[in-house]
């Protein structure tokens, strides 16, 4: 789930919420945060002027890294349009 709102700054800001309820292992929470941050870093220019919060939901632990990265990249494209 991604929530976003305009901000008065010229750059985008990112917040990530991962809970133990949805990802039991710290390794998994760190993996998801790393993937989201890297994807955000590459799409940051297209998302300028937005505050984004990514809330990790249940079922994400069964998704492999490549699929998760593609899903996050698609979210950035939808938001930037």
Residue pairs with C-beta under 8 A, 6 or more apart in sequence:
1 54
1 55
1 57
2 52
2 53
2 54
2 55
2 75
2 79
3 52
3 53
3 55
4 50
4 51
4 52
4 53
4 79
5 50
5 51
6 49
6 50
6 51
7 13
7 49
7 50
7 51
9 49
10 48
10 49
11 44
11 48
11 49
12 40
12 44
12 47
12 48
12 49
12 50
12 51
12 52
13 50
13 51
13 52
14 36
14 37
14 40
14 52
14 53
14 54
15 51
15 52
15 53
15 54
16 32
16 33
16 36
16 37
16 53
16 54
16 56
17 53
17 54
17 55
17 56
18 29
18 32
18 33
18 56
19 56
20 29
21 58
22 56
22 57
22 58
22 59
22 60
22 61
23 29
23 32
23 56
23 60
23 61
24 61
28 61
29 56
31 65
32 56
32 60
32 68
35 65
35 68
35 69
35 72
36 54
36 72
38 69
39 69
39 72
39 73
39 76
40 47
40 52
40 72
40 76
43 73
43 76
43 77
43 80
46 76
46 77
46 80
47 76
47 79
47 80
50 79
52 79
54 72
60 68
63 71
